[in-house]
């Protein structure tokens, strides 16, 4: 359970890739609304978010490499990759929900 003082934020399972049309369009073209799939993570210097997602884990970079290698992936394959990454990053079991809901 999170302490009330812990800062949390929603993070997209499928990155928004703001400012990068090539990657931003990928999910939309496959019928995936990235705002429908987020997880709430704690922030802070020792948080899972910094250590594994945007730190050493390089979540967005992993997605870019996967998209480059799988440009014709189906929505099913994309969801399978998301599940695999969630397992690898220790996010399995965290409730998936629409952004800010």
PDB file as gemmi writes it, atoms N, CA and C in Angstrom:
CRYST1    1.000    1.000    1.000  90.00  90.00  90.00 P 1                      
ATOM      1  N   UNK A   1       0.841  -1.188   0.000  1.00  0.00           N  
ATOM      2  CA  UNK A   1       0.000   0.000   0.000  1.00  0.00           C  
ATOM      3  C   UNK A   1       0.881   1.244   0.000  1.00  0.00           C  
ATOM      4  N   UNK A   2       0.488   2.248  -0.732  1.00  0.00           N  
ATOM      5  CA  UNK A   2       1.266   3.472  -0.812  1.00  0.00           C  
ATOM      6  C   UNK A   2       0.973   4.385   0.366  1.00  0.00           C  
ATOM      7  N   UNK A   3       1.998   4.979   0.907  1.00  0.00           N  
ATOM      8  CA  UNK A   3       1.883   5.982   1.943  1.00  0.00           C  
ATOM      9  C   UNK A   3       1.164   7.188   1.344  1.00  0.00           C  
ATOM     10  N   UNK A   4       0.329   7.862   2.134  1.00  0.00           N  
ATOM     11  CA  UNK A   4      -0.409   9.017   1.613  1.00  0.00           C  
ATOM     12  C   UNK A   4       0.524  10.109   1.125  1.00  0.00           C  
ATOM     13  N   UNK A   5       1.733  10.207   1.675  1.00  0.00           N  
ATOM     14  CA  UNK A   5       2.673  11.241   1.268  1.00  0.00           C  
ATOM     15  C   UNK A   5       3.420  10.862  -0.009  1.00  0.00           C  
ATOM     16  N   UNK A   6       3.301   9.616  -0.432  1.00  0.00           N  
ATOM     17  CA  UNK A   6       3.985   9.165  -1.634  1.00  0.00           C  
ATOM     18  C   UNK A   6       3.359   9.814  -2.861  1.00  0.00           C  
ATOM     19  N   UNK A   7       4.204  10.367  -3.720  1.00  0.00           N  
ATOM     20  CA  UNK A   7       3.708  10.953  -4.960  1.00  0.00           C  
ATOM     21  C   UNK A   7       3.541   9.842  -5.980  1.00  0.00           C  
ATOM     22  N   UNK A   8       2.426   9.871  -6.672  1.00  0.00           N  
ATOM     23  CA  UNK A   8       2.151   8.868  -7.694  1.00  0.00           C  
ATOM     24  C   UNK A   8       1.727   9.558  -8.987  1.00  0.00           C  
ATOM     25  N   UNK A   9       1.860   8.831 -10.079  1.00  0.00           N  
ATOM     26  CA  UNK A   9       1.413   9.340 -11.374  1.00  0.00           C  
ATOM     27  C   UNK A   9       1.089   8.162 -12.278  1.00  0.00           C  
ATOM     28  N   UNK A  10       0.200   8.409 -13.218  1.00  0.00           N  
ATOM     29  CA  UNK A  10      -0.140   7.391 -14.201  1.00  0.00           C  
ATOM     30  C   UNK A  10       0.930   7.366 -15.287  1.00  0.00           C  
ATOM     31  N   UNK A  11       1.270   6.158 -15.710  1.00  0.00           N  
ATOM     32  CA  UNK A  11       2.258   5.982 -16.773  1.00  0.00           C  
ATOM     33  C   UNK A  11       1.680   5.075 -17.839  1.00  0.00           C  
ATOM     34  N   UNK A  12       1.871   5.482 -19.076  1.00  0.00           N  
ATOM     35  CA  UNK A  12       1.320   4.752 -20.210  1.00  0.00           C  
ATOM     36  C   UNK A  12       2.077   3.451 -20.462  1.00  0.00           C  
ATOM     37  N   UNK A  13       1.329   2.384 -20.645  1.00  0.00           N  
ATOM     38  CA  UNK A  13       1.927   1.109 -21.035  1.00  0.00           C  
ATOM     39  C   UNK A  13       2.431   1.222 -22.472  1.00  0.00           C  
ATOM     40  N   UNK A  14       1.631   1.848 -23.312  1.00  0.00           N  
ATOM     41  CA  UNK A  14       2.025   2.137 -24.688  1.00  0.00           C  
ATOM     42  C   UNK A  14       2.413   3.616 -24.720  1.00  0.00           C  
ATOM     43  N   UNK A  15       3.683   3.934 -24.886  1.00  0.00           N  
ATOM     44  CA  UNK A  15       4.128   5.327 -24.783  1.00  0.00           C  
ATOM     45  C   UNK A  15       3.431   6.261 -25.769  1.00  0.00           C  
ATOM     46  N   UNK A  16       3.284   7.515 -25.343  1.00  0.00           N  
ATOM     47  CA  UNK A  16       2.678   8.530 -26.200  1.00  0.00           C  
ATOM     48  C   UNK A  16       3.661   9.018 -27.262  1.00  0.00           C  
ATOM     49  N   UNK A  17       4.943   8.946 -26.982  1.00  0.00           N  
ATOM     50  CA  UNK A  17       5.983   9.402 -27.915  1.00  0.00           C  
ATOM     51  C   UNK A  17       5.691  10.802 -28.430  1.00  0.00           C  
ATOM     52  N   UNK A  18       5.465  11.720 -27.521  1.00  0.00           N  
ATOM     53  CA  UNK A  18       5.186  13.112 -27.893  1.00  0.00           C  
ATOM     54  C   UNK A  18       6.313  13.653 -28.777  1.00  0.00           C  
ATOM     55  N   UNK A  19       5.930  14.276 -29.873  1.00  0.00           N  
ATOM     56  CA  UNK A  19       6.909  14.891 -30.763  1.00  0.00           C  
ATOM     57  C   UNK A  19       7.596  13.922 -31.709  1.00  0.00           C  
ATOM     58  N   UNK A  20       7.174  12.672 -31.726  1.00  0.00           N  
ATOM     59  CA  UNK A  20       7.786  11.693 -32.620  1.00  0.00           C  
ATOM     60  C   UNK A  20       6.676  10.971 -33.375  1.00  0.00           C  
ATOM     61  N   UNK A  21       6.293  11.532 -34.510  1.00  0.00           N  
ATOM     62  CA  UNK A  21       5.142  11.025 -35.258  1.00  0.00           C  
ATOM     63  C   UNK A  21       5.253   9.556 -35.647  1.00  0.00           C  
ATOM     64  N   UNK A  22       6.452   9.119 -36.027  1.00  0.00           N  
ATOM     65  CA  UNK A  22       6.615   7.729 -36.466  1.00  0.00           C  
ATOM     66  C   UNK A  22       6.107   6.759 -35.407  1.00  0.00           C  
ATOM     67  N   UNK A  23       6.530   6.969 -34.179  1.00  0.00           N  
ATOM     68  CA  UNK A  23       6.160   6.050 -33.109  1.00  0.00           C  
ATOM     69  C   UNK A  23       4.778   6.361 -32.547  1.00  0.00           C  
ATOM     70  N   UNK A  24       4.431   7.629 -32.477  1.00  0.00           N  
ATOM     71  CA  UNK A  24       3.126   8.015 -31.933  1.00  0.00           C  
ATOM     72  C   UNK A  24       1.991   7.445 -32.781  1.00  0.00           C  
ATOM     73  N   UNK A  25       2.171   7.418 -34.088  1.00  0.00           N  
ATOM     74  CA  UNK A  25       1.130   6.919 -34.989  1.00  0.00           C  
ATOM     75  C   UNK A  25       0.989   5.398 -34.941  1.00  0.00           C  
ATOM     76  N   UNK A  26       2.042   4.706 -34.570  1.00  0.00           N  
ATOM     77  CA  UNK A  26       2.055   3.244 -34.614  1.00  0.00           C  
ATOM     78  C   UNK A  26       0.865   2.637 -33.873  1.00  0.00           C  
ATOM     79  N   UNK A  27       0.677   3.024 -32.619  1.00  0.00           N  
ATOM     80  CA  UNK A  27      -0.407   2.444 -31.826  1.00  0.00           C  
ATOM     81  C   UNK A  27      -1.775   2.868 -32.360  1.00  0.00           C  
ATOM     82  N   UNK A  28      -1.894   4.140 -32.731  1.00  0.00           N  
ATOM     83  CA  UNK A  28      -3.164   4.651 -33.246  1.00  0.00           C  
ATOM     84  C   UNK A  28      -3.574   3.904 -34.511  1.00  0.00           C  
ATOM     85  N   UNK A  29      -2.616   3.668 -35.395  1.00  0.00           N  
ATOM     86  CA  UNK A  29      -2.911   2.954 -36.640  1.00  0.00           C  
ATOM     87  C   UNK A  29      -3.352   1.512 -36.391  1.00  0.00           C  
ATOM     88  N   UNK A  30      -3.000   0.979 -35.242  1.00  0.00           N  
ATOM     89  CA  UNK A  30      -3.390  -0.389 -34.885  1.00  0.00           C  
ATOM     90  C   UNK A  30      -4.675  -0.415 -34.060  1.00  0.00           C  
ATOM     91  N   UNK A  31      -5.296   0.770 -33.873  1.00  0.00           N  
ATOM     92  CA  UNK A  31      -6.552   0.853 -33.129  1.00  0.00           C  
ATOM     93  C   UNK A  31      -6.392   0.867 -31.621  1.00  0.00           C  
ATOM     94  N   UNK A  32      -5.189   1.210 -31.154  1.00  0.00           N  
ATOM     95  CA  UNK A  32      -4.920   1.237 -29.711  1.00  0.00           C  
ATOM     96  C   UNK A  32      -4.867   2.683 -29.239  1.00  0.00           C  
ATOM     97  N   UNK A  33      -5.758   3.032 -28.313  1.00  0.00           N  
ATOM     98  CA  UNK A  33      -5.742   4.356 -27.693  1.00  0.00           C  
ATOM     99  C   UNK A  33      -4.834   4.261 -26.469  1.00  0.00           C  
ATOM    100  N   UNK A  34      -3.658   4.868 -26.548  1.00  0.00           N  
ATOM    101  CA  UNK A  34      -2.677   4.721 -25.472  1.00  0.00           C  
ATOM    102  C   UNK A  34      -3.191   5.238 -24.135  1.00  0.00           C  
ATOM    103  N   UNK A  35      -4.125   6.180 -24.146  1.00  0.00           N  
ATOM    104  CA  UNK A  35      -4.666   6.721 -22.897  1.00  0.00           C  
ATOM    105  C   UNK A  35      -5.601   5.743 -22.179  1.00  0.00           C  
ATOM    106  N   UNK A  36      -5.956   4.657 -22.826  1.00  0.00           N  
ATOM    107  CA  UNK A  36      -6.810   3.650 -22.187  1.00  0.00           C  
ATOM    108  C   UNK A  36      -6.019   2.640 -21.356  1.00  0.00           C  
ATOM    109  N   UNK A  37      -4.690   2.709 -21.413  1.00  0.00           N  
ATOM    110  CA  UNK A  37      -3.862   1.683 -20.774  1.00  0.00           C  
ATOM    111  C   UNK A  37      -2.716   2.311 -19.986  1.00  0.00           C  
ATOM    112  N   UNK A  38      -2.972   2.599 -18.720  1.00  0.00           N  
ATOM    113  CA  UNK A  38      -1.936   3.158 -17.854  1.00  0.00           C  
ATOM    114  C   UNK A  38      -1.886   2.383 -16.538  1.00  0.00           C  
ATOM    115  N   UNK A  39      -0.780   2.563 -15.839  1.00  0.00           N  
ATOM    116  CA  UNK A  39      -0.624   2.030 -14.485  1.00  0.00           C  
ATOM    117  C   UNK A  39      -0.181   3.184 -13.598  1.00  0.00           C  
ATOM    118  N   UNK A  40      -0.568   3.144 -12.340  1.00  0.00           N  
ATOM    119  CA  UNK A  40      -0.176   4.175 -11.391  1.00  0.00           C  
ATOM    120  C   UNK A  40       1.067   3.704 -10.652  1.00  0.00           C  
ATOM    121  N   UNK A  41       2.120   4.527 -10.708  1.00  0.00           N  
ATOM    122  CA  UNK A  41       3.390   4.194 -10.064  1.00  0.00           C  
ATOM    123  C   UNK A  41       3.825   5.312  -9.137  1.00  0.00           C  
ATOM    124  N   UNK A  42       4.495   4.937  -8.060  1.00  0.00           N  
ATOM    125  CA  UNK A  42       5.062   5.914  -7.133  1.00  0.00           C  
ATOM    126  C   UNK A  42       6.272   6.581  -7.779  1.00  0.00           C  
ATOM    127  N   UNK A  43       6.518   7.813  -7.372  1.00  0.00           N  
ATOM    128  CA  UNK A  43       7.690   8.559  -7.828  1.00  0.00           C  
ATOM    129  C   UNK A  43       8.630   8.740  -6.648  1.00  0.00           C  
ATOM    130  N   UNK A  44       9.840   9.090  -6.921  1.00  0.00           N  
ATOM    131  CA  UNK A  44      10.832   9.330  -5.877  1.00  0.00           C  
ATOM    132  C   UNK A  44      12.157   8.717  -6.264  1.00  0.00           C  
ATOM    133  N   UNK A  45      13.194   9.068  -5.526  1.00  0.00           N  
ATOM    134  CA  UNK A  45      14.543   8.650  -5.917  1.00  0.00           C  
ATOM    135  C   UNK A  45      14.740   7.141  -5.903  1.00  0.00           C  
ATOM    136  N   UNK A  46      13.994   6.414  -5.105  1.00  0.00           N  
ATOM    137  CA  UNK A  46      14.129   4.959  -5.057  1.00  0.00           C  
ATOM    138  C   UNK A  46      12.930   4.244  -5.678  1.00  0.00           C  
ATOM    139  N   UNK A  47      12.146   4.964  -6.447  1.00  0.00           N  
ATOM    140  CA  UNK A  47      10.910   4.388  -6.977  1.00  0.00           C  
ATOM    141  C   UNK A  47      11.157   3.427  -8.132  1.00  0.00           C  
ATOM    142  N   UNK A  48      10.222   2.530  -8.282  1.00  0.00           N  
ATOM    143  CA  UNK A  48      10.212   1.589  -9.401  1.00  0.00           C  
ATOM    144  C   UNK A  48      10.226   2.377 -10.715  1.00  0.00           C  
ATOM    145  N   UNK A  49       9.487   3.463 -10.740  1.00  0.00           N  
ATOM    146  CA  UNK A  49       9.379   4.313 -11.924  1.00  0.00           C  
ATOM    147  C   UNK A  49      10.749   4.770 -12.410  1.00  0.00           C  
ATOM    148  N   UNK A  50      11.550   5.311 -11.530  1.00  0.00           N  
ATOM    149  CA  UNK A  50      12.856   5.827 -11.944  1.00  0.00           C  
ATOM    150  C   UNK A  50      13.875   4.723 -12.186  1.00  0.00           C  
ATOM    151  N   UNK A  51      13.844   3.700 -11.374  1.00  0.00           N  
ATOM    152  CA  UNK A  51      14.833   2.624 -11.512  1.00  0.00           C  
ATOM    153  C   UNK A  51      14.622   1.785 -12.763  1.00  0.00           C  
ATOM    154  N   UNK A  52      13.379   1.465 -13.055  1.00  0.00           N  
ATOM    155  CA  UNK A  52      13.133   0.473 -14.087  1.00  0.00           C  
ATOM    156  C   UNK A  52      12.415   0.985 -15.332  1.00  0.00           C  
ATOM    157  N   UNK A  53      11.669   2.028 -15.207  1.00  0.00           N  
ATOM    158  CA  UNK A  53      10.899   2.490 -16.355  1.00  0.00           C  
ATOM    159  C   UNK A  53      11.679   3.526 -17.158  1.00  0.00           C  
ATOM    160  N   UNK A  54      11.968   4.663 -16.557  1.00  0.00           N  
ATOM    161  CA  UNK A  54      12.674   5.714 -17.289  1.00  0.00           C  
ATOM    162  C   UNK A  54      14.152   5.782 -16.940  1.00  0.00           C  
ATOM    163  N   UNK A  55      14.603   4.931 -16.062  1.00  0.00           N  
ATOM    164  CA  UNK A  55      16.023   4.889 -15.715  1.00  0.00           C  
ATOM    165  C   UNK A  55      16.717   3.816 -16.520  1.00  0.00           C  
ATOM    166  N   UNK A  56      17.294   2.862 -15.824  1.00  0.00           N  
ATOM    167  CA  UNK A  56      18.047   1.798 -16.477  1.00  0.00           C  
ATOM    168  C   UNK A  56      17.183   0.926 -17.380  1.00  0.00           C  
ATOM    169  N   UNK A  57      15.910   0.826 -17.083  1.00  0.00           N  
ATOM    170  CA  UNK A  57      15.034  -0.056 -17.847  1.00  0.00           C  
ATOM    171  C   UNK A  57      14.725   0.417 -19.247  1.00  0.00           C  
ATOM    172  N   UNK A  58      14.686   1.714 -19.444  1.00  0.00           N  
ATOM    173  CA  UNK A  58      14.475   2.310 -20.769  1.00  0.00           C  
ATOM    174  C   UNK A  58      13.217   1.783 -21.470  1.00  0.00           C  
ATOM    175  N   UNK A  59      12.114   1.923 -20.802  1.00  0.00           N  
ATOM    176  CA  UNK A  59      10.821   1.454 -21.315  1.00  0.00           C  
ATOM    177  C   UNK A  59      10.538   1.969 -22.722  1.00  0.00           C  
ATOM    178  N   UNK A  60      10.615   3.285 -22.925  1.00  0.00           N  
ATOM    179  CA  UNK A  60      10.294   3.858 -24.234  1.00  0.00           C  
ATOM    180  C   UNK A  60      11.270   3.398 -25.308  1.00  0.00           C  
ATOM    181  N   UNK A  61      12.552   3.318 -24.962  1.00  0.00           N  
ATOM    182  CA  UNK A  61      13.552   2.869 -25.926  1.00  0.00           C  
ATOM    183  C   UNK A  61      13.304   1.413 -26.324  1.00  0.00           C  
ATOM    184  N   UNK A  62      12.873   0.607 -25.356  1.00  0.00           N  
ATOM    185  CA  UNK A  62      12.548  -0.791 -25.646  1.00  0.00           C  
ATOM    186  C   UNK A  62      11.385  -0.870 -26.625  1.00  0.00           C  
ATOM    187  N   UNK A  63      10.374  -0.010 -26.412  1.00  0.00           N  
ATOM    188  CA  UNK A  63       9.246   0.013 -27.347  1.00  0.00           C  
ATOM    189  C   UNK A  63       9.701   0.454 -28.737  1.00  0.00           C  
ATOM    190  N   UNK A  64      10.531   1.475 -28.820  1.00  0.00           N  
ATOM    191  CA  UNK A  64      11.001   1.942 -30.134  1.00  0.00           C  
ATOM    192  C   UNK A  64      11.701   0.816 -30.886  1.00  0.00           C  
ATOM    193  N   UNK A  65      12.592   0.116 -30.212  1.00  0.00           N  
ATOM    194  CA  UNK A  65      13.325  -0.982 -30.852  1.00  0.00           C  
ATOM    195  C   UNK A  65      12.357  -2.071 -31.312  1.00  0.00           C  
ATOM    196  N   UNK A  66      11.351  -2.372 -30.493  1.00  0.00           N  
ATOM    197  CA  UNK A  66      10.384  -3.405 -30.850  1.00  0.00           C  
ATOM    198  C   UNK A  66       9.555  -2.972 -32.057  1.00  0.00           C  
ATOM    199  N   UNK A  67       9.111  -1.720 -32.065  1.00  0.00           N  
ATOM    200  CA  UNK A  67       8.328  -1.200 -33.194  1.00  0.00           C  
ATOM    201  C   UNK A  67       9.163  -1.238 -34.470  1.00  0.00           C  
ATOM    202  N   UNK A  68      10.417  -0.820 -34.386  1.00  0.00           N  
ATOM    203  CA  UNK A  68      11.296  -0.854 -35.560  1.00  0.00           C  
ATOM    204  C   UNK A  68      11.448  -2.275 -36.104  1.00  0.00           C  
ATOM    205  N   UNK A  69      11.507  -3.246 -35.207  1.00  0.00           N  
ATOM    206  CA  UNK A  69      11.680  -4.647 -35.607  1.00  0.00           C  
ATOM    207  C   UNK A  69      10.368  -5.308 -36.030  1.00  0.00           C  
ATOM    208  N   UNK A  70       9.236  -4.696 -35.658  1.00  0.00           N  
ATOM    209  CA  UNK A  70       7.916  -5.295 -35.913  1.00  0.00           C  
ATOM    210  C   UNK A  70       6.924  -4.276 -36.472  1.00  0.00           C  
ATOM    211  N   UNK A  71       7.254  -3.598 -37.566  1.00  0.00           N  
ATOM    212  CA  UNK A  71       6.378  -2.527 -38.059  1.00  0.00           C  
ATOM    213  C   UNK A  71       4.997  -3.002 -38.499  1.00  0.00           C  
ATOM    214  N   UNK A  72       4.864  -4.270 -38.818  1.00  0.00           N  
ATOM    215  CA  UNK A  72       3.577  -4.809 -39.268  1.00  0.00           C  
ATOM    216  C   UNK A  72       2.880  -5.637 -38.197  1.00  0.00           C  
ATOM    217  N   UNK A  73       3.249  -5.426 -36.961  1.00  0.00           N  
ATOM    218  CA  UNK A  73       2.653  -6.183 -35.854  1.00  0.00           C  
ATOM    219  C   UNK A  73       1.150  -5.946 -35.787  1.00  0.00           C  
ATOM    220  N   UNK A  74       0.437  -6.974 -35.390  1.00  0.00           N  
ATOM    221  CA  UNK A  74      -1.009  -6.854 -35.181  1.00  0.00           C  
ATOM    222  C   UNK A  74      -1.258  -6.305 -33.777  1.00  0.00           C  
ATOM    223  N   UNK A  75      -2.487  -5.870 -33.539  1.00  0.00           N  
ATOM    224  CA  UNK A  75      -2.837  -5.395 -32.196  1.00  0.00           C  
ATOM    225  C   UNK A  75      -2.600  -6.504 -31.172  1.00  0.00           C  
ATOM    226  N   UNK A  76      -2.937  -7.736 -31.525  1.00  0.00           N  
ATOM    227  CA  UNK A  76      -2.722  -8.860 -30.609  1.00  0.00           C  
ATOM    228  C   UNK A  76      -1.242  -8.991 -30.254  1.00  0.00           C  
ATOM    229  N   UNK A  77      -0.371  -8.887 -31.241  1.00  0.00           N  
ATOM    230  CA  UNK A  77       1.071  -8.989 -30.988  1.00  0.00           C  
ATOM    231  C   UNK A  77       1.573  -7.832 -30.124  1.00  0.00           C  
ATOM    232  N   UNK A  78       1.005  -6.658 -30.332  1.00  0.00           N  
ATOM    233  CA  UNK A  78       1.386  -5.487 -29.532  1.00  0.00           C  
ATOM    234  C   UNK A  78       0.986  -5.701 -28.076  1.00  0.00           C  
ATOM    235  N   UNK A  79      -0.221  -6.196 -27.847  1.00  0.00           N  
ATOM    236  CA  UNK A  79      -0.659  -6.469 -26.478  1.00  0.00           C  
ATOM    237  C   UNK A  79       0.180  -7.575 -25.844  1.00  0.00           C  
ATOM    238  N   UNK A  80       0.566  -8.563 -26.627  1.00  0.00           N  
ATOM    239  CA  UNK A  80       1.439  -9.621 -26.105  1.00  0.00           C  
ATOM    240  C   UNK A  80       2.791  -9.042 -25.694  1.00  0.00           C  
ATOM    241  N   UNK A  81       3.327  -8.132 -26.502  1.00  0.00           N  
ATOM    242  CA  UNK A  81       4.594  -7.481 -26.148  1.00  0.00           C  
ATOM    243  C   UNK A  81       4.434  -6.651 -24.877  1.00  0.00           C  
ATOM    244  N   UNK A  82       3.318  -5.953 -24.755  1.00  0.00           N  
ATOM    245  CA  UNK A  82       3.074  -5.165 -23.544  1.00  0.00           C  
ATOM    246  C   UNK A  82       3.050  -6.070 -22.315  1.00  0.00           C  
ATOM    247  N   UNK A  83       2.379  -7.203 -22.416  1.00  0.00           N  
ATOM    248  CA  UNK A  83       2.331  -8.147 -21.296  1.00  0.00           C  
ATOM    249  C   UNK A  83       3.709  -8.677 -20.947  1.00  0.00           C  
ATOM    250  N   UNK A  84       4.480  -9.003 -21.955  1.00  0.00           N  
ATOM    251  CA  UNK A  84       5.850  -9.493 -21.744  1.00  0.00           C  
ATOM    252  C   UNK A  84       6.691  -8.435 -21.031  1.00  0.00           C  
ATOM    253  N   UNK A  85       6.583  -7.191 -21.492  1.00  0.00           N  
ATOM    254  CA  UNK A  85       7.353  -6.116 -20.865  1.00  0.00           C  
ATOM    255  C   UNK A  85       6.895  -5.873 -19.434  1.00  0.00           C  
ATOM    256  N   UNK A  86       5.599  -5.928 -19.197  1.00  0.00           N  
ATOM    257  CA  UNK A  86       5.110  -5.733 -17.833  1.00  0.00           C  
ATOM    258  C   UNK A  86       5.669  -6.814 -16.912  1.00  0.00           C  
ATOM    259  N   UNK A  87       5.733  -8.050 -17.401  1.00  0.00           N  
ATOM    260  CA  UNK A  87       6.347  -9.130 -16.614  1.00  0.00           C  
ATOM    261  C   UNK A  87       7.817  -8.824 -16.347  1.00  0.00           C  
ATOM    262  N   UNK A  88       8.549  -8.459 -17.397  1.00  0.00           N  
ATOM    263  CA  UNK A  88       9.987  -8.204 -17.284  1.00  0.00           C  
ATOM    264  C   UNK A  88      10.302  -7.029 -16.362  1.00  0.00           C  
ATOM    265  N   UNK A  89       9.429  -6.031 -16.336  1.00  0.00           N  
ATOM    266  CA  UNK A  89       9.667  -4.830 -15.539  1.00  0.00           C  
ATOM    267  C   UNK A  89       9.015  -4.900 -14.157  1.00  0.00           C  
ATOM    268  N   UNK A  90       8.448  -6.041 -13.822  1.00  0.00           N  
ATOM    269  CA  UNK A  90       7.844  -6.204 -12.504  1.00  0.00           C  
ATOM    270  C   UNK A  90       6.538  -5.458 -12.321  1.00  0.00           C  
ATOM    271  N   UNK A  91       5.810  -5.259 -13.411  1.00  0.00           N  
ATOM    272  CA  UNK A  91       4.555  -4.516 -13.339  1.00  0.00           C  
ATOM    273  C   UNK A  91       3.324  -5.419 -13.386  1.00  0.00           C  
ATOM    274  N   UNK A  92       3.527  -6.709 -13.499  1.00  0.00           N  
ATOM    275  CA  UNK A  92       2.393  -7.641 -13.538  1.00  0.00           C  
ATOM    276  C   UNK A  92       1.602  -7.524 -12.239  1.00  0.00           C  
ATOM    277  N   UNK A  93       0.307  -7.573 -12.374  1.00  0.00           N  
ATOM    278  CA  UNK A  93      -0.543  -7.495 -11.194  1.00  0.00           C  
ATOM    279  C   UNK A  93      -0.957  -6.083 -10.829  1.00  0.00           C  
ATOM    280  N   UNK A  94      -0.339  -5.084 -11.441  1.00  0.00           N  
ATOM    281  CA  UNK A  94      -0.749  -3.701 -11.187  1.00  0.00           C  
ATOM    282  C   UNK A  94      -1.967  -3.416 -12.059  1.00  0.00           C  
ATOM    283  N   UNK A  95      -2.957  -2.793 -11.458  1.00  0.00           N  
ATOM    284  CA  UNK A  95      -4.208  -2.511 -12.176  1.00  0.00           C  
ATOM    285  C   UNK A  95      -3.954  -1.592 -13.372  1.00  0.00           C  
ATOM    286  N   UNK A  96      -4.468  -2.005 -14.517  1.00  0.00           N  
ATOM    287  CA  UNK A  96      -4.411  -1.198 -15.739  1.00  0.00           C  
ATOM    288  C   UNK A  96      -5.715  -0.418 -15.822  1.00  0.00           C  
ATOM    289  N   UNK A  97      -5.615   0.868 -16.118  1.00  0.00           N  
ATOM    290  CA  UNK A  97      -6.798   1.727 -16.147  1.00  0.00           C  
ATOM    291  C   UNK A  97      -6.588   2.872 -17.128  1.00  0.00           C  
ATOM    292  N   UNK A  98      -7.683   3.542 -17.535  1.00  0.00           N  
ATOM    293  CA  UNK A  98      -7.538   4.715 -18.393  1.00  0.00           C  
ATOM    294  C   UNK A  98      -6.777   5.829 -17.665  1.00  0.00           C  
ATOM    295  N   UNK A  99      -6.106   6.657 -18.416  1.00  0.00           N  
ATOM    296  CA  UNK A  99      -5.309   7.749 -17.877  1.00  0.00           C  
ATOM    297  C   UNK A  99      -6.139   8.633 -16.946  1.00  0.00           C  
ATOM    298  N   UNK A 100      -5.615   8.862 -15.753  1.00  0.00           N  
ATOM    299  CA  UNK A 100      -6.216   9.717 -14.715  1.00  0.00           C  
ATOM    300  C   UNK A 100      -7.616   9.273 -14.301  1.00  0.00           C  
ATOM    301  N   UNK A 101      -7.876   7.969 -14.337  1.00  0.00           N  
ATOM    302  CA  UNK A 101      -9.182   7.464 -13.880  1.00  0.00           C  
ATOM    303  C   UNK A 101      -8.978   6.343 -12.900  1.00  0.00           C  
TER     304      UNK A 101                                                      
END                                                                             
